[in-house]
Amino acid sequence: MKELTYKEVYDTLSVIDLTGKTEVKNGFTYLANAHGIAIMNEHYPQHHITWGMPKTFEDGTVEIYCKVTIDNLYKEMFLKMP
């Protein structure tokens, strides 16, 4: 079986029309979680998402970690919000 590449995933996901599936929060545009999961389930049903425990800092900001895995590929990201 051919191994999946980052380019193949990008080429598949980057052309999806997200019109009406995004939300604006704190001045940032986000893909609504339910839509993101539906898209991933449609194209990569074997995907796996891991969430870290939120970290709250003394200034009140919160940071959350996320890792998305598809077969042999993964991307990690964190978001820090006021």
C-alpha positions in Angstrom: 0.0 0.0 0.0 1.3 3.5 -1.0 2.3 5.7 1.9 0.2 8.9 2.2 2.1 12.2 1.8 1.6 15.7 3.2 1.2 17.0 -0.3 -1.6 14.6 -1.0 -3.4 15.6 2.2 -2.9 19.3 1.4 -4.0 18.9 -2.2 -7.2 17.2 -1.0 -8.1 19.5 1.8 -7.0 22.9 0.4 -9.7 22.8 -2.4 -12.7 22.3 -0.1 -15.2 25.1 -0.2 -15.6 26.3 3.4 -18.3 28.9 2.6 -20.8 29.0 5.5 -18.7 26.7 7.7 -16.5 29.2 9.5 -17.1 31.3 12.6 -15.4 34.5 13.8 -14.3 34.6 17.5 -12.0 37.2 19.0 -11.2 38.6 15.6 -10.1 35.2 14.2 -11.9 33.1 11.6 -12.2 29.5 12.5 -13.6 26.4 10.9 -16.4 25.2 13.1 -15.3 22.0 14.8 -18.3 20.0 13.6 -17.6 20.9 10.0 -13.9 20.1 10.4 -14.6 16.7 11.8 -17.1 15.9 9.1 -14.6 16.9 6.4 -11.9 14.8 7.9 -14.3 11.8 8.3 -15.2 12.1 4.7 -11.7 12.2 3.3 -9.6 10.6 6.1 -11.8 8.5 8.3 -8.7 7.0 9.9 -7.6 10.4 11.3 -7.0 10.8 15.0 -7.1 14.0 17.1 -5.3 14.4 20.4 -6.0 17.3 22.7 -3.6 18.4 25.5 -4.7 19.7 28.8 -5.4 23.5 28.7 -2.7 25.6 30.5 -3.8 28.8 32.2 -1.1 31.5 32.7 -0.9 34.2 35.4 -2.1 36.8 32.9 -5.3 34.9 32.4 -4.4 33.6 28.9 -5.1 30.0 28.1 -3.1 27.7 25.8 -4.3 24.5 24.2 -2.4 21.9 22.3 -3.7 19.7 19.4 -2.2 16.9 17.3 -3.9 15.6 14.2 -2.6 12.2 12.9 -3.5 10.6 9.5 -1.7 7.3 9.0 2.1 8.1 9.1 1.5 11.9 9.0 0.9 14.4 11.8 0.6 18.1 12.5 0.9 19.7 15.9 -0.4 23.1 16.8 -1.2 25.2 19.9 -3.5 28.2 20.3 -3.0 30.8 23.0 -6.1 33.0 23.7 -6.8 35.9 26.0 
